[in-house]
Structures are given as structure tokens and as C-alpha cells.
Amino acid sequence: MKKILLSSVLLPVIAAFFLLNGCKKKEENKPATPTTPTYTCASCTTTPEAKAANDNTSKGIYKGIIIGSSGTIKFDLANNDSTIKAYMTIDGTEVTLTATVKWVSGASYVSDFTGTMGGSPVTITFSVNPDGTNPTVTASNIPGHPNATLEIAKETSTGLLKCYEGTYTNATKGTTGTFNLVLSTSLKKWQARSREDGQTEAGKVTGTFDSDKFTFDPGTGITGGSTLSGDNIVDGTWKTDKENGTWTGHRTL
């Protein structure tokens, strides 16, 4: 198995990926996606933070995206020292979370990461196998975001992870939603989560990345793709046998 393992087993993706069903709720506030490719993520790293010694262990750096409303998260599991923390940004609010469990060599790592946001407690439960595979958020309690969905991947010393936040449109139905994506630069693969505005369920889709082009995996029932221009995903289109629309995004981690 390659050194970066994208989190969770690929689930069947229905053709109507962008039409997500669920109970209605108040429309979520999402950060605006830049409309010009001149945007640059000044805080984003251009080289991996992960240390080589941690590539095949549960130690290291894990990055991911959040749907509900929109954000990113980075877990630091003793990458440089004994520090174990998570750094979350959601709807522009930054929160540092601290683990309650110490890292043990050769064992799976499972811990709550806790902190506060707006005076209310935050808890995110993270787990990963001893070799760093299958990083997963098994539970989350984020104030104001009761139905958050997180998608996590492990970064290695040779494979930078990049996280993008964006939006999509469904031209057929006249709807819009959030579309956030994690890109593995070494595997040349990406995985994304989307949620229609006003819904509580998030869909998942995967694809490949070649040169500057994003394309959907065969079997997803979706055709189309987009182009990476600097830190921006531009000219994104998607089409199923019944619907079609556009998608765009920008790097935030």
C-alpha cells in the first residue's frame, strides 16, 4: 500500500452525487471562493511538514477538510516532539485542540481532541492504525455545526497534502452547495466531500490529478473535471446522466 492512504474505504458514489438528501436546516455560511486565479494561500506550506521517521507509523501530520459549514483541520501527532494537537479553522474561526491520550509506539492511536470555540466546548475523536493507515474522525461535537463531516488523510515526508475549500452549482436543479477537496500530490489522487446548502448529509467522490487537471474516477457516474491554476481550482464542470453544473475552489491548507 502506498505511503499516503486516503482515509476511509471508497464508498459507492451515486450518479446524483451533487443532489444530497436530508433534513432542511438554516443555510450555512461559507467563505467566499475567490473568482480570480491571482489568489494565493499565504499561510499554506509548499513542502511536506511530515518527518520521514513517521511515514509508516501513527505519528506525523494528518490533514483534512470539514463540511458543515466549511473548514480544514490538521492533526499533529508528535511529528517533531511529544506535542499532540489539532488545529481547526471553520468559517474563519481558528481553534486549537489538545489530545487526552499519549502516543504509544506500535499501537493504534485513538483520542479525543478538546478545546473551546466561542465559549463552548469542542470535541473531535480521532483514530488511526499503528502504521498510519485509516485516519478517521469517528465523532465530532463542534458548536454551531451539529452535522459536520470530516475527511482526513496522512501526509508523508515525500507527499504534500493540499486542502481546498469551494462551492458547486447544480444548473439542472438550480441549487448550490459546498465542495471541499483533499489532494495527495504524490499519489496524484483526490477525495472530496460535498453538501447541498440547507442539507445535513454529505456526499463523497474521488478522482485523479494529472499535471494541472482534476478528473473524476471511472465508476462514479460523473464526467467532467477542472484545472488547477496556482492555488485555485477553476473551470470546473460536472455531469451525470441527469444533471450538470460547475465547481470551483481555493487552497486554504
C-alpha positions as CSV (number, residue, x, y, z in Angstrom):
1,M,0.0,0.0,0.0
2,K,1.4,3.5,-0.8
3,K,2.6,5.7,2.0
4,I,-0.3,8.1,1.9
5,L,-3.5,6.3,2.5
6,L,-6.6,8.3,1.8
7,S,-9.0,7.9,4.7
8,S,-11.9,5.5,4.7
9,V,-12.8,2.8,2.1
10,L,-14.2,4.2,-1.1
11,L,-18.0,4.1,-0.9
12,P,-20.2,3.7,-3.9
13,V,-20.9,7.1,-5.4
14,I,-24.4,7.6,-6.7
15,A,-24.9,9.3,-10.0
16,A,-26.7,12.1,-8.4
17,F,-23.8,12.9,-6.2
18,F,-24.4,16.6,-6.1
19,L,-28.1,16.1,-5.1
20,L,-27.8,15.3,-1.4
21,N,-30.9,14.3,0.5
22,G,-31.5,15.2,4.1
23,C,-33.5,17.3,6.6
24,K,-33.5,21.0,5.9
25,K,-31.7,23.5,8.1
26,K,-30.7,27.1,8.0
27,E,-28.3,27.8,5.2
28,E,-24.7,27.6,6.3
29,N,-22.3,30.5,5.9
30,K,-19.4,29.6,3.7
31,P,-16.2,31.6,3.0
32,A,-16.5,33.2,-0.5
33,T,-14.5,31.4,-3.2
34,P,-12.1,33.8,-5.0
35,T,-13.1,34.4,-8.5
36,T,-9.6,35.2,-9.8
37,P,-6.7,32.9,-10.2
38,T,-4.4,35.5,-8.6
39,Y,-5.4,34.4,-5.1
40,T,-2.6,32.7,-3.2
41,C,-2.7,30.9,0.1
42,A,-0.1,32.8,2.0
43,S,-0.2,30.5,5.1
44,C,0.0,27.2,3.1
45,T,3.2,25.2,3.0
46,T,4.8,24.2,-0.2
47,T,6.7,21.2,1.2
48,P,5.6,18.4,3.5
49,E,5.6,19.0,7.2
50,A,5.7,15.3,8.0
51,K,9.0,13.8,9.1
52,A,10.5,10.8,7.3
53,A,10.8,8.8,10.5
54,N,7.0,9.0,10.9
55,D,6.0,7.9,7.4
56,N,5.0,4.3,8.4
57,T,3.8,5.0,12.0
58,S,0.8,6.6,13.5
59,K,3.0,9.6,14.4
60,G,3.0,12.5,11.9
61,I,0.8,15.0,10.2
62,Y,-2.8,14.4,9.1
63,K,-4.8,17.0,7.1
64,G,-8.4,17.2,6.1
65,I,-11.5,19.2,5.2
66,I,-14.7,19.9,7.0
67,I,-18.2,20.1,5.5
68,G,-20.8,21.7,7.8
69,S,-20.3,24.6,7.1
70,S,-16.7,24.7,5.7
71,G,-13.2,24.4,7.0
72,T,-10.0,22.5,7.4
73,I,-8.2,20.6,10.2
74,K,-4.6,19.5,10.8
75,F,-3.7,16.8,13.4
76,D,-0.1,16.9,14.7
77,L,0.6,13.5,16.4
78,A,4.1,14.0,17.9
79,N,5.6,14.9,14.5
80,N,8.5,16.9,15.9
81,D,8.3,16.2,19.6
82,S,5.7,14.9,22.1
83,T,3.1,17.6,21.2
84,I,-0.2,16.1,20.1
85,K,-2.7,18.8,19.0
86,A,-5.2,19.6,16.2
87,Y,-5.6,22.9,14.5
88,M,-9.1,23.6,13.1
89,T,-10.4,26.5,11.1
90,I,-14.1,26.6,10.4
91,D,-16.0,29.5,8.9
92,G,-12.9,31.6,9.5
93,T,-12.7,30.8,13.2
94,E,-9.4,29.2,14.4
95,V,-9.4,26.7,17.2
96,T,-6.5,24.7,18.8
97,L,-7.5,21.3,20.2
98,T,-5.5,19.2,22.7
99,A,-5.4,15.4,22.8
100,T,-6.1,13.5,26.0
101,V,-4.1,10.3,25.1
102,K,-0.3,9.9,24.8
103,W,1.2,8.3,21.7
104,V,2.5,4.7,22.2
105,S,4.8,3.0,19.7
106,G,3.2,0.1,17.8
107,A,-0.3,0.8,19.0
108,S,-3.3,2.3,17.3
109,Y,-3.9,5.8,18.3
110,V,-7.4,6.9,19.5
111,S,-8.1,10.1,21.4
112,D,-10.5,12.9,21.9
113,F,-9.2,16.3,20.9
114,T,-10.8,19.0,23.0
115,G,-10.9,22.8,23.2
116,T,-13.4,25.7,23.1
117,M,-15.0,27.8,20.4
118,G,-17.0,30.9,21.3
119,G,-17.0,29.8,24.9
120,S,-18.5,26.3,24.1
121,P,-16.7,23.0,24.3
122,V,-15.4,21.3,21.1
123,T,-14.6,17.6,21.0
124,I,-13.3,15.7,17.9
125,T,-12.5,12.0,18.3
126,F,-9.6,10.8,16.0
127,S,-8.3,7.3,15.4
128,V,-5.5,5.8,13.2
129,N,-3.9,2.4,12.8
130,P,-0.3,1.7,14.1
131,D,1.2,2.2,10.6
132,G,-0.6,5.4,10.0
133,T,-3.4,4.0,7.8
134,N,-7.1,4.6,8.0
135,P,-7.0,8.0,9.8
136,T,-10.6,8.7,10.7
137,V,-12.7,11.1,12.7
138,T,-15.2,8.9,14.5
139,A,-17.2,11.6,16.3
140,S,-17.4,15.4,16.5
141,N,-19.1,18.0,18.6
142,I,-18.5,21.4,17.1
143,P,-20.7,24.2,18.4
144,G,-23.0,25.5,15.6
145,H,-22.0,22.6,13.3
146,P,-24.0,19.6,14.6
147,N,-23.8,17.6,11.3
148,A,-20.1,18.2,10.4
149,T,-18.4,15.7,8.1
150,L,-14.6,15.4,8.1
151,E,-12.4,13.7,5.5
152,I,-8.8,13.1,6.7
153,A,-5.6,11.8,5.0
154,K,-2.0,11.2,6.2
155,E,0.8,13.4,4.8
156,T,4.3,11.8,4.4
157,S,7.7,13.3,4.0
158,T,7.6,12.8,0.3
159,G,3.9,13.6,-0.3
160,L,2.4,17.0,0.4
161,L,-1.3,17.2,1.2
162,K,-3.3,20.2,0.0
163,C,-6.8,21.1,1.1
164,Y,-9.2,23.2,-0.9
165,E,-12.5,24.8,0.0
166,G,-15.0,25.6,-2.6
167,T,-18.5,25.5,-3.9
168,Y,-20.6,23.8,-6.7
169,T,-23.7,24.6,-8.6
170,N,-26.4,22.3,-9.9
171,A,-27.6,24.0,-13.1
172,T,-30.3,21.4,-13.6
173,K,-31.9,21.9,-10.2
174,G,-30.9,25.5,-9.6
175,T,-29.1,24.6,-6.3
176,T,-25.7,25.3,-4.8
177,G,-23.5,23.8,-2.1
178,T,-20.1,23.3,-0.5
179,F,-17.4,21.3,-2.3
180,N,-14.2,20.7,-0.3
181,L,-11.3,18.6,-1.6
182,V,-8.0,16.9,-0.3
183,L,-5.3,16.4,-2.9
184,S,-2.4,14.0,-2.5
185,T,0.4,15.4,-4.6
186,S,2.5,12.1,-4.6
187,L,-0.4,9.7,-5.3
188,K,-2.0,12.2,-7.8
189,K,-5.3,11.4,-6.3
190,W,-8.0,13.5,-4.6
191,Q,-11.1,12.9,-2.5
192,A,-13.9,15.4,-1.8
193,R,-17.0,15.9,0.2
194,S,-20.0,18.0,-0.9
195,R,-23.2,19.1,0.8
196,E,-26.1,21.0,-0.8
197,D,-27.0,24.2,1.0
198,G,-29.6,23.6,3.6
199,Q,-29.0,19.8,3.8
200,T,-27.3,17.7,6.5
201,E,-25.9,14.8,4.5
202,A,-22.5,15.0,2.7
203,G,-21.7,13.0,-0.4
204,K,-18.2,11.7,-1.3
205,V,-16.4,11.5,-4.6
206,T,-12.9,10.7,-5.7
207,G,-10.7,11.4,-8.7
208,T,-7.2,11.7,-10.2
209,F,-4.9,14.6,-10.7
210,D,-2.5,14.8,-13.7
211,S,-0.4,17.8,-14.4
212,D,-2.9,20.6,-13.6
213,K,-6.1,18.6,-14.3
214,F,-8.6,17.2,-11.9
215,T,-10.8,14.3,-13.3
216,F,-13.4,12.1,-11.7
217,D,-12.8,8.4,-11.1
218,P,-14.4,6.0,-13.5
219,G,-17.4,4.4,-12.0
220,T,-18.6,7.5,-10.1
221,G,-21.2,8.2,-12.7
222,I,-19.7,11.7,-13.1
223,T,-17.8,13.2,-16.0
224,G,-16.0,16.5,-16.3
225,G,-13.2,18.0,-14.3
226,S,-11.3,21.2,-13.6
227,T,-8.0,22.9,-13.8
228,L,-5.6,23.9,-11.0
229,S,-4.3,27.5,-11.5
230,G,-1.9,28.4,-8.7
231,D,-3.9,27.9,-5.5
232,N,-7.2,28.0,-7.4
233,I,-9.5,25.3,-8.9
234,V,-11.0,26.9,-11.9
235,D,-13.2,26.0,-14.9
236,G,-14.8,23.0,-13.0
237,T,-17.6,21.2,-14.7
238,W,-19.5,18.0,-13.8
239,K,-22.2,16.0,-15.5
240,T,-24.3,12.9,-14.7
241,D,-26.9,11.2,-16.9
242,K,-29.5,13.6,-15.5
243,E,-27.8,16.7,-14.0
244,N,-24.9,19.0,-14.7
245,G,-23.2,22.0,-13.1
246,T,-19.9,23.7,-12.2
247,W,-17.5,23.6,-9.3
248,T,-14.6,25.8,-8.1
249,G,-12.3,26.1,-5.0
250,H,-9.2,27.6,-3.5
251,R,-6.5,26.2,-1.3
252,T,-6.7,27.0,2.4
253,L,-4.4,24.4,4.0
